[in-house]
Structures are given as structure tokens and as C-alpha cells.
């Protein structure tokens, strides 16, 4: 195993790990520890190359700093990515050993980074991590305390935000409102269930045809090919897959008047936030509305109750609507304002440390 860390202009440290036996590689990026230990989930994917993995870790960890700051959590921002080797799909691949190695890597940072599940891993995987470190959450809930799969809490925060934005922009509840959900993983599917119960009409897309078929059967959803989703007529677009879906081209094609989803880093660049504003599309910054999961993770790590999580998640749409009102009053794009607000919180924390 080889490890090293390197500070960047934008990050406090980046740690690279490699298991010579299994071929598994991982990156842990610590963007900021000003507000507390860097917290953020572990993403597990087949990356085309190390550069793509590094880019993902850096963008996601910065987003976690902003997410934790706006959510009022005593944590900084960090993220980890595990680069699956080519043999990861073989029956003899030892997934448990991979996560135990990752647990040792996390533990070697002595609490500077706290991990949990993200895309590509589960509660069961985090249990493997917990064999080697205590700096992990997203484990099975203990009686009276927060814990378990954070996905439903992420979905709830996004749902409440969609509800608030629809009331503001369309002067309506969700009954009959057309919502396009892109990506039916744990969060996207849970979001569909909440939207269906509220009376929304669903368009769904996912690379997994079996999942979309289930959504069509359970929720009466219309299945749309992934490449056609952004070109479909809908009131709300809810991206819940991977990031960078909103590019200069796709924003120009978008037919929705509201964008509010769970995916991280939805904007390909910050310029797309202004492009959405110019088109009068109401955009909810992803790291504000999808904070339910990290709120649950933080509460678990701090040994807080599930009720405290519900209270904090319920505050997400309140923060969002304050941002909407400020954006409309100042004529400033939502993403620019959200970044500025998060940066101000971190700067205030830094000043208090100096004082």
C-alpha cells in the first residue's frame, strides 16, 4: 500500500491510496476542515482513468464543504472515491477486503475525514469499513438514534424543495404537476414514491430498464429514454443520476421551468447557473436541497436522534426559499448566491478560529 498527501490551492489535502495486491486505488480529498472534520461519502465506480477519478473527488469534496456549511453542520467538506479494478465484477473479487482496506486508509487519517456510503456502495459496505475504523457512518440505525441508509432523507429534502418551488413558481401543489426524474437509484426511486403520493405525474429515465419498468408499474410513470429526458415537456426536472448534466447545450434544450434534483454537481460549469437564470428557469443548488443524507450521517456520527434529523431536513425548503427571494431581489443567479453564502459561513468560521 502506498499513500501520500498533497495540498492544492483549492484543497487542504488529497490522499492517494493503492493496494498492490488487489489493484484497488482510492482518493480521499479534504477540501476544508474549518468547520470540523471533513465529512462526505465514498463513491465507488469504474473510472476511465486516474484523472477522471481525481476530478470527481475534488469537485465532490468542495461541494460537501458548501453542503455542510449551508446545512449548519459541524463538519467540513471531504469526499472519497474508490477506483474499481477491472476484475471487480468477477465472482472471486473480494469486495469485503476492498472495503476493509478502505477502512484502514480512512483510519490512517486519525479522524480528519469521516466517510459514509455514496454512489456504488451500501450500508453493508460501510459495515465492512467499520471493522477497521470508527470514522464512518451510514451504518444500521441503533434504537433511539439516527442511522441507516441516508437515501430516503436525501429524497425527502429534495421532495420538500420541489414542493416549495412549485408553490412559488406555479402557484400550485404537486397534484398533476409533471416531474421528470432522471436516475432511479436509491434516492431517485424514493423521490418518485414521494412525488407519486403527492399526485405528481412522473416521467422517468434510467439506464436500467428493469428499474424504470417497476416505476411505471408502481407509480404510473411514463418511461423516457435517457437521451430524450431533457427534451421532454415537464414542469420540473429532477436530475438524480451523476453530475454535469446541465451543459450549455442541454440547458438550451430544457423545457422545464424548475430544476431541483439530488445529483451532485449538476452544472457542468458555473456559467450554466446564469444561463438557467437568463432562461427564467428556477434552479435549486444541488448541495442545498440534497443535504438530507449528510444531515442523517452527521446525526448518526454525533449520536443524535432521528427526530433531530427530521427537524433539520424540514428546514431545507425554508433555506431554499430565502435564497430564491434574495436571488429575485438582487437579480443574481441562484448558484452564485449559494456559493457566496457557503463561503461566507466558512470564512466566518476561519475568523473565529483566529480570534
C-alpha positions in Angstrom: 0.0 0.0 0.0 1.3 3.4 -1.0 -0.1 6.6 0.4 0.8 10.3 0.1 -0.9 13.6 0.5 -0.6 16.8 -1.5 -2.1 20.1 -0.6 -3.7 22.0 -3.5 -4.6 25.7 -3.9 -8.3 24.8 -3.6 -7.9 21.9 -1.1 -6.2 21.3 2.2 -5.0 17.8 1.3 -5.5 15.0 -1.2 -4.6 11.4 -0.2 -3.9 8.7 -2.7 -4.0 5.0 -1.7 -3.2 1.8 -3.6 -3.5 -1.8 -2.7 -0.8 -3.6 -4.6 -2.4 -7.0 -4.1 -6.0 -6.3 -5.2 -5.2 -3.4 -7.5 -7.8 -1.2 -5.8 -7.0 2.5 -5.7 -8.7 5.3 -3.8 -8.6 9.0 -3.3 -9.6 10.9 -0.2 -9.9 14.7 -0.9 -10.2 17.1 2.1 -11.4 20.4 0.8 -11.9 22.1 4.2 -11.8 21.3 7.9 -12.6 24.8 9.1 -16.0 23.9 10.4 -15.0 20.5 11.7 -13.7 17.1 10.4 -14.2 16.7 6.6 -17.3 14.6 6.0 -18.6 13.1 2.8 -19.5 9.8 1.3 -17.5 7.2 -0.6 -18.2 6.9 -4.4 -17.3 3.6 -6.0 -17.0 3.5 -9.7 -15.1 2.1 -12.7 -13.2 5.3 -13.7 -11.7 5.6 -17.2 -8.5 6.9 -15.7 -6.9 8.5 -12.6 -7.6 12.0 -13.9 -11.3 11.4 -14.0 -11.3 10.0 -10.5 -9.3 12.9 -9.2 -11.6 15.4 -10.8 -14.6 13.7 -9.3 -13.0 13.7 -5.8 -12.1 17.4 -6.0 -15.4 18.6 -7.2 -17.4 16.5 -4.8 -15.4 17.4 -1.8 -15.7 21.1 -2.5 -19.5 20.6 -2.8 -19.5 18.9 0.6 -17.9 21.9 2.2 -20.8 24.1 0.9 -23.4 21.5 1.7 -22.3 21.0 5.3 -21.9 24.8 5.8 -25.4 25.7 4.5 -26.9 22.8 6.5 -25.4 24.2 9.7 -23.4 21.0 10.4 -20.2 21.0 12.5 -18.3 19.4 9.6 -16.0 20.5 6.8 -16.0 19.0 3.3 -14.4 15.9 2.1 -15.1 13.0 -0.3 -13.6 9.7 -1.3 -13.6 7.7 -4.5 -12.7 4.1 -4.9 -11.5 3.2 -8.4 -12.8 -0.3 -9.1 -10.2 -2.6 -10.8 -11.2 -4.4 -14.0 -11.7 -7.7 -12.1 -14.2 -6.2 -9.7 -17.1 -7.9 -11.5 -15.6 -11.4 -11.2 -17.0 -13.9 -8.7 -13.7 -14.2 -7.0 -13.3 -10.5 -6.3 -13.2 -9.8 -2.6 -15.4 -6.8 -2.1 -15.3 -7.1 1.7 -11.5 -7.0 1.7 -11.6 -3.9 -0.6 -13.8 -2.0 1.9 -11.7 -3.2 4.9 -8.6 -1.8 3.1 -10.5 1.5 2.6 -11.4 1.5 6.3 -7.7 1.3 7.2 -7.0 4.1 4.8 -9.7 6.3 6.4 -8.4 5.3 9.9 -4.9 6.4 9.0 -6.1 10.0 8.8 -7.0 9.9 12.5 -10.4 11.5 12.2 -9.6 14.2 9.7 -12.1 12.5 7.3 -15.5 10.8 8.1 -16.9 8.6 5.5 -20.3 7.1 4.6 -22.0 5.5 1.6 -22.5 7.2 -1.8 -23.0 6.0 -5.3 -21.9 2.4 -5.7 -21.9 1.3 -2.1 -24.3 0.4 0.7 -24.9 0.1 4.4 -23.4 -3.4 4.2 -20.3 -2.0 2.6 -20.0 0.6 5.4 -20.2 -2.2 7.9 -17.1 -3.7 6.3 -15.4 -0.3 6.6 -16.4 -0.1 10.3 -14.3 -3.2 11.0 -11.2 -1.0 10.6 -12.3 2.5 11.6 -14.7 4.3 13.8 -14.7 7.3 11.5 -17.7 6.0 9.5 -21.4 6.5 9.4 -24.3 5.1 7.3 -24.4 2.0 9.5 -27.6 0.2 10.7 -29.6 2.5 13.0 -29.4 1.8 16.7 -32.6 2.1 18.7 -33.3 5.8 19.5 -30.6 7.1 17.3 -30.1 8.3 13.7 -28.5 5.9 11.2 -29.1 3.5 8.4 -29.4 4.2 4.6 -29.4 8.1 4.2 -31.0 7.9 0.8 -34.6 8.4 2.0 -33.6 11.5 3.9 -31.9 12.9 0.8 -35.1 12.2 -1.2 -37.3 13.9 1.4 -35.3 17.1 1.3 -35.4 17.2 -2.5 -39.2 16.5 -2.4 -39.9 19.2 0.1 -37.8 21.6 -2.0 -39.7 20.7 -5.2 -43.0 21.2 -3.4 -41.8 24.7 -2.2 -40.6 25.7 -5.7 -43.8 24.6 -7.4 -45.8 26.6 -5.0 -43.7 29.6 -5.6 -43.3 29.4 -9.4 -46.5 27.7 -10.5 -48.8 28.7 -7.5 -49.8 25.1 -7.2 -49.4 22.0 -5.2 -47.9 18.9 -6.8 -51.2 17.3 -8.0 -51.0 16.9 -11.7 -47.5 18.6 -12.0 -45.2 16.8 -14.4 -41.9 15.9 -12.9 -39.1 14.2 -14.8 -36.8 12.1 -12.6 -33.5 11.2 -14.2 -31.8 8.3 -12.4 -33.7 5.8 -10.3 -31.1 4.8 -7.8 -31.9 4.7 -4.1 -32.6 8.4 -3.9 -34.3 8.8 -7.3 -36.7 5.9 -6.7 -37.6 7.1 -3.2 -38.2 10.6 -4.6 -40.6 9.1 -7.2 -42.6 7.4 -4.4 -43.0 10.7 -2.6 -44.0 12.6 -5.7 -46.5 9.9 -6.7 -48.1 10.0 -3.3 -48.4 13.8 -3.7 -50.2 13.4 -7.1 -47.4 14.3 -9.5 -47.3 12.9 -13.0 -43.9 11.2 -13.5 -41.5 10.9 -16.4 -38.6 8.6 -15.5 -35.4 7.6 -17.2 -32.6 5.3 -16.2 -30.0 3.1 -17.9 -31.6 0.1 -16.0 -34.8 -0.9 -17.9 -35.9 -3.1 -15.1 -36.0 -0.2 -12.6 -38.0 2.0 -15.0 -40.4 -0.8 -15.6 -41.0 -1.1 -11.8 -41.6 2.7 -11.6 -44.0 2.5 -14.5 -46.0 -0.2 -12.7 -45.9 1.2 -9.2 -46.3 4.9 -10.0 -47.9 5.0 -13.4 -44.7 6.7 -14.7 -44.0 7.3 -18.3 -40.6 5.8 -19.3 -38.4 8.1 -21.3 -35.1 7.2 -23.0 -32.2 8.8 -21.1 -31.1 10.8 -24.1 -34.7 12.2 -24.5 -35.4 13.3 -21.0 -34.2 16.9 -21.1 -36.1 17.3 -24.4 -39.4 16.2 -22.8 -42.1 18.7 -21.8 -42.3 18.9 -18.0 -42.8 21.3 -15.2 -39.9 20.1 -13.0 -36.6 18.4 -14.0 -35.1 16.4 -11.1 -31.6 15.1 -12.0 -30.8 12.2 -9.7 -28.0 10.4 -11.5 -24.4 11.6 -12.0 -23.2 15.2 -12.4 -22.6 17.7 -15.1 -25.9 17.0 -16.8 -26.6 20.7 -17.3 -24.3 21.8 -20.1 -24.6 24.8 -22.4 -26.4 22.6 -24.9 -28.8 20.8 -22.6 -29.8 24.0 -20.8 -30.8 25.5 -24.2 -32.9 22.4 -24.9 -34.5 22.1 -21.4 -38.3 22.6 -21.4 -38.8 22.6 -17.6 -39.3 25.8 -15.6 -37.8 24.3 -12.4 -34.7 22.3 -11.9 -34.4 20.5 -8.5 -32.8 17.2 -8.0 -30.5 15.1 -5.9 -27.5 14.6 -8.2 -24.3 16.3 -7.1 -22.5 18.9 -9.4 -25.4 19.2 -11.8 -24.0 22.3 -13.5 -21.2 21.5 -15.9 -19.8 24.9 -15.1 -20.9 27.9 -13.1 -21.9 29.6 -16.3 -24.9 27.3 -16.6 -26.4 28.8 -13.5 -26.6 32.2 -15.2 -27.8 30.5 -18.4 -30.7 29.0 -16.5 -31.5 32.3 -14.8 -31.4 34.0 -18.3 -34.0 31.5 -19.5 -36.2 32.1 -16.4 -35.6 28.6 -15.1 -35.7 28.3 -11.3 -32.6 26.3 -10.3 -32.2 24.8 -6.8 -28.5 24.5 -5.9 -28.0 20.7 -5.5 -25.9 20.9 -2.4 -28.6 22.8 -0.6 -31.6 20.6 -1.4 -29.8 17.2 -1.3 -28.4 17.7 2.2 -30.8 15.3 3.9 -28.4 12.4 3.6 -25.4 14.2 5.2 -27.7 15.5 7.9 -28.6 12.0 8.7 -24.9 10.8 8.6 -23.8 13.7 10.8 -26.6 13.0 13.4 -25.5 9.3 13.4 -21.9 10.1 13.9 -22.8 12.6 16.7 -25.2 10.1 18.3 -28.2 12.3 17.8 -31.9 11.2 17.4 -33.8 10.5 14.2 -36.3 13.2 15.3 -33.4 15.8 15.1 -32.8 14.7 11.6 -36.4 15.1 10.6 -36.4 18.6 12.1 -33.3 19.7 10.1 -34.4 18.2 6.8 -37.7 20.1 7.2 -35.7 23.3 7.3 -34.2 22.7 3.8 -37.0 24.3 1.8 -37.0 27.3 4.2 -33.4 28.0 3.4 -34.1 27.4 -0.2 -36.9 29.9 -0.4 -34.8 32.6 1.4 -32.3 32.1 -1.3 -34.9 32.4 -4.1 -36.2 35.6 -2.6 -32.7 37.0 -2.4 -31.9 35.9 -6.0 -35.0 37.6 -7.3 -34.4 40.8 -5.3 -30.8 41.1 -6.4 -31.0 39.6 -9.9 -28.2 37.2 -9.1 -28.1 33.6 -10.2 -29.0 31.0 -7.5 -25.8 29.1 -7.8 -23.7 32.2 -7.4 -25.6 33.3 -4.3 -25.5 29.8 -2.7 -21.7 29.6 -3.2 -21.2 33.0 -1.7 -23.3 32.2 1.3 -21.5 29.0 2.0 -18.1 30.7 1.5 -19.1 33.4 4.0 -20.0 30.7 6.6 -16.6 29.1 6.2 -14.8 32.4 6.3 -16.6 33.3 9.5 -15.5 30.0 11.0 -12.0 30.7 10.0 -12.1 34.2 11.6 -13.4 32.7 14.8 -10.6 30.3 14.9 -8.0 33.1 14.6 -9.8 35.2 17.2 
